Amino acid sequence: MANLDSEQLFSLAEARRRARAFGHVQRAQLMLAAAGLSACAIVAVAAAMLGTLL
C-alpha cells in the first residue's frame, strides 16, 4: 500500500519545473565538461608545438 501523504505529493506544474531545472543543470554540466576537454586539447597542442621548437 502506498503512503499517500499530502505533504509529499507534487503538482504536475511542480514536477515539470523540477524536471526543467534538472535539465538545465545537466546541460550546464555537459558544457563545462566539453570546455574542460577543449582546454586540455589546446594545452596538449601548445605543449607539442613548444616541444618541437626546443
Secondary structure as the mmCIF struct_conf table of DSSP 4:
data_model
#
loop_
_struct_conf.conf_type_id
_struct_conf.id
_struct_conf.beg_label_comp_id
_struct_conf.beg_label_asym_id
_struct_conf.beg_label_seq_id
_struct_conf.end_label_comp_id
_struct_conf.end_label_asym_id
_struct_conf.end_label_seq_id
TURN_TY1_P TURN_TY1_P1 SER A 6 GLN A 8
HELX_RH_AL_P HELX_RH_AL_P1 LEU A 12 LEU A 53
#
